[in-house]
């Protein structure tokens, strides 16, 4: 991440209030986790709070979905019902963006995630998210694509239709108004 990215005090407090309210409203996502512990972690990591704010302002509605005792980290996923509006119409990665001859999108999913300080969900993480609710019923989300597939020009995305999670492929250069990406952050 270039330069130090921090929130203004007002933004900091507003984001913490938003995250706390979402945390309390969706206890099914984190039954054994206490907000006070999460908040303490966030206060100790202002750069992570900045990344969560980026997730929030692009429509991701980040929420805690897990805790790793070995690394003492909390995991946040984008939990918006549909793929985040502020991240749609992106091709998969920078290489795809550069190779596109005309009608280039403004950015790529991988590049935007890196700029935000987050990572794209893997297929396994996407399926884990779907255990917590029903997401992407009308949209789709790019997921981290294995190098072997990407090397051949492809990229993967997922959605939920017919009460089933589907994994699909597209050319990495493609982009659609109803496709964005879901991110994850460990704090």
C-alpha positions as CSV (number, residue, x, y, z in Angstrom):
1,X,0.0,0.0,0.0
2,X,1.4,3.4,-0.9
3,X,1.7,6.0,1.8
4,X,-0.1,5.7,5.2
5,X,-3.8,5.4,4.8
6,X,-5.8,6.6,7.8
7,X,-9.3,7.8,8.4
8,X,-10.2,11.2,9.8
9,X,-11.4,10.9,13.5
10,X,-15.1,11.5,12.4
11,X,-14.8,8.8,9.7
12,X,-13.1,6.5,12.2
13,X,-16.0,6.7,14.7
14,X,-18.7,6.5,12.1
15,X,-17.2,3.4,10.6
16,X,-16.9,1.7,14.0
17,X,-20.5,2.5,14.7
18,X,-21.6,1.1,11.4
19,X,-19.5,-2.1,11.8
20,X,-20.8,-2.5,15.4
21,X,-24.4,-2.1,14.4
22,X,-24.0,-4.7,11.5
23,X,-22.1,-7.0,13.9
24,X,-25.0,-7.0,16.4
25,X,-27.7,-7.3,13.7
26,X,-26.1,-10.4,12.1
27,X,-24.9,-12.5,15.1
28,X,-25.5,-15.7,13.1
29,X,-22.3,-14.8,11.2
30,X,-20.1,-14.8,14.3
31,X,-21.9,-16.4,17.3
32,X,-18.8,-17.0,19.5
33,X,-17.1,-13.6,18.8
34,X,-17.4,-10.6,21.1
35,X,-17.5,-7.1,19.5
36,X,-15.2,-5.6,22.2
37,X,-12.4,-7.9,21.0
38,X,-12.9,-7.0,17.4
39,X,-13.0,-3.3,18.2
40,X,-9.8,-3.5,20.1
41,X,-8.1,-5.2,17.1
42,X,-9.5,-2.5,14.8
43,X,-8.3,0.3,17.0
44,X,-4.8,-1.2,17.0
45,X,-4.7,-1.4,13.2
46,X,-5.8,1.9,11.6
47,X,-4.6,0.7,8.2
48,X,-7.0,-2.2,8.4
49,X,-9.8,0.1,9.4
50,X,-9.0,2.2,6.3
51,X,-9.4,-0.9,4.2
52,X,-12.7,-1.7,5.8
53,X,-13.9,1.8,5.0
54,X,-12.9,1.2,1.4
55,X,-15.0,-2.0,1.5
56,X,-17.9,0.0,3.0
57,X,-17.9,3.0,0.7
58,X,-17.9,0.7,-2.4
59,X,-21.0,-1.1,-1.1
60,X,-19.5,-4.2,0.4
61,X,-21.0,-4.1,3.8
62,X,-18.1,-5.9,5.5
63,X,-18.8,-8.0,8.6
64,X,-16.9,-10.4,10.8
65,X,-17.2,-14.0,9.6
66,X,-14.5,-15.8,11.6
67,X,-11.7,-15.8,14.1
68,X,-8.4,-17.6,13.7
69,X,-6.9,-18.4,17.1
70,X,-3.5,-19.4,15.7
71,X,-2.9,-16.0,14.1
72,X,-5.2,-14.1,16.5
73,X,-7.0,-12.5,13.5
74,X,-10.6,-11.7,12.7
75,X,-11.8,-12.3,9.2
76,X,-14.1,-9.8,7.4
77,X,-16.0,-10.6,4.2
78,X,-18.1,-8.4,2.0
79,X,-21.7,-9.3,3.1
80,X,-23.8,-7.1,0.9
81,X,-26.8,-9.0,-0.5
82,X,-25.5,-8.3,-4.1
83,X,-22.0,-7.9,-5.4
84,X,-20.8,-4.4,-4.3
85,X,-22.1,-1.6,-6.6
86,X,-19.0,0.5,-6.4
87,X,-16.9,-2.4,-7.8
88,X,-18.9,-3.5,-10.8
89,X,-17.9,-3.4,-14.5
90,X,-14.3,-4.5,-13.9
91,X,-12.3,-7.1,-15.8
92,X,-10.4,-9.6,-13.8
93,X,-6.8,-8.3,-13.5
94,X,-4.4,-5.7,-14.9
95,X,-3.1,-8.0,-17.6
96,X,-6.7,-8.4,-18.9
97,X,-7.2,-4.6,-18.8
98,X,-4.0,-4.0,-20.8
99,X,-4.9,-6.6,-23.4
100,X,-8.3,-5.2,-24.0
101,X,-8.3,-3.3,-27.3
102,X,-11.4,-1.1,-26.9
103,X,-14.1,-0.3,-24.4
104,X,-11.7,-0.7,-21.5
105,X,-13.3,-0.7,-18.0
106,X,-11.9,1.8,-15.5
107,X,-10.1,-0.8,-13.5
108,X,-9.7,-4.5,-12.7
109,X,-10.9,-6.5,-9.8
110,X,-7.5,-7.7,-8.7
111,X,-5.9,-4.2,-9.0
112,X,-8.8,-2.5,-7.1
113,X,-8.7,-5.1,-4.3
114,X,-4.9,-4.5,-3.9
115,X,-5.5,-0.7,-3.9
116,X,-8.1,-1.2,-1.1
117,X,-5.7,-3.5,0.9
118,X,-8.0,-6.5,0.6
119,X,-8.0,-9.8,-1.3
120,X,-10.6,-11.4,-3.6
121,X,-12.5,-14.3,-2.0
122,X,-11.4,-17.7,-3.2
123,X,-14.1,-20.2,-4.4
124,X,-13.9,-21.9,-1.0
125,X,-14.4,-18.6,0.9
126,X,-17.3,-17.7,-1.4
127,X,-19.0,-21.0,-0.7
128,X,-18.3,-20.4,3.1
129,X,-20.0,-17.0,2.8
130,X,-23.0,-18.6,1.2
131,X,-23.5,-20.7,4.3
132,X,-24.2,-17.5,6.2
133,X,-27.0,-16.3,3.9
134,X,-28.1,-16.0,0.3
135,X,-25.8,-13.7,-1.6
136,X,-25.5,-12.7,-5.3
137,X,-29.1,-13.8,-6.3
138,X,-29.0,-11.2,-9.2
139,X,-25.3,-10.4,-9.5
140,X,-22.1,-12.4,-9.7
141,X,-18.6,-12.0,-8.2
142,X,-15.1,-12.6,-9.5
143,X,-13.2,-15.0,-7.3
144,X,-9.5,-15.7,-7.1
145,X,-8.5,-17.6,-10.1
146,X,-5.9,-20.4,-10.1
147,X,-2.7,-19.5,-12.0
148,X,-3.2,-22.4,-14.5
149,X,-6.6,-21.0,-15.6
150,X,-5.4,-17.4,-15.7
151,X,-2.4,-18.4,-17.8
152,X,-4.8,-19.6,-20.4
153,X,-6.7,-16.4,-20.5
154,X,-9.6,-17.4,-18.2
155,X,-11.0,-16.2,-14.9
156,X,-13.6,-17.5,-12.5
157,X,-16.7,-16.1,-11.0
158,X,-19.5,-17.3,-8.8
159,X,-23.2,-16.6,-8.1
160,X,-26.2,-18.2,-6.4
161,X,-29.2,-19.3,-8.5
162,X,-31.8,-22.0,-7.9
163,X,-30.6,-22.1,-4.3
164,X,-27.3,-23.4,-5.5
165,X,-23.8,-21.8,-5.7
166,X,-22.4,-22.0,-9.2
167,X,-18.8,-21.5,-10.3
168,X,-18.3,-20.3,-13.9
169,X,-15.6,-19.1,-16.2
170,X,-15.1,-16.1,-18.6
171,X,-12.3,-14.5,-20.5
172,X,-10.4,-12.4,-18.0
173,X,-10.9,-9.4,-20.2
174,X,-14.7,-9.5,-19.9
175,X,-16.7,-7.3,-17.7
176,X,-20.4,-6.9,-16.9
177,X,-22.6,-4.3,-15.1
178,X,-23.8,-7.0,-12.8
179,X,-20.4,-8.5,-11.8
180,X,-18.0,-7.1,-9.2
181,X,-15.9,-8.9,-6.6
182,X,-16.2,-9.7,-3.0
183,X,-13.2,-9.1,-0.7
184,X,-11.8,-10.4,2.5
185,X,-9.6,-8.8,5.1
186,X,-7.9,-10.3,8.2
187,X,-7.4,-8.0,11.1
